Amino acid sequence: MDPREVEALISAAMPDAQVNVRSPDGTHFEALIVSDAFEGQRTLARHRVVYATLGERVGQEIHALSLRTLTPAEAAAE
């Protein structure tokens, strides 16, 4: 799977998010997602939101997914 496809799937479900996905091999992915929707949520809840956008692809075409999920304020502080 191409990283752009993963970005498109996440962006379609989270249109306000800034999404950046990388993959060295097309099965292991690293994603940075910045969204106001993460405000007030713990890390696990944020990750569940992202996994829900990808559905059954996780564990199949997407063998591994490393997530960084930040609010805009958290991203700006970095």
HUFEN-V457587 format. One record per run of one state. SS is the DSSP state (2 for helix, 1 for strand, 0 for the rest). FROM is the first residue (numbers start at 0). TO is the last residue. If there is no record, write none. Layout:
SS,FROM,TO + SS,FROM,TO
//
This chain:
0,0,1 + 2,2,12 + 0,13,16 + 1,17,21 + 0,22,26 + 1,27,33 + 0,34,34 + 2,35,37 + 0,38,41 + 2,42,56 + 1,57,57 + 0,58,60 + 1,61,61 + 0,62,62 + 1,63,69 + 0,70,70 + 2,71,76 + 0,77,77
//
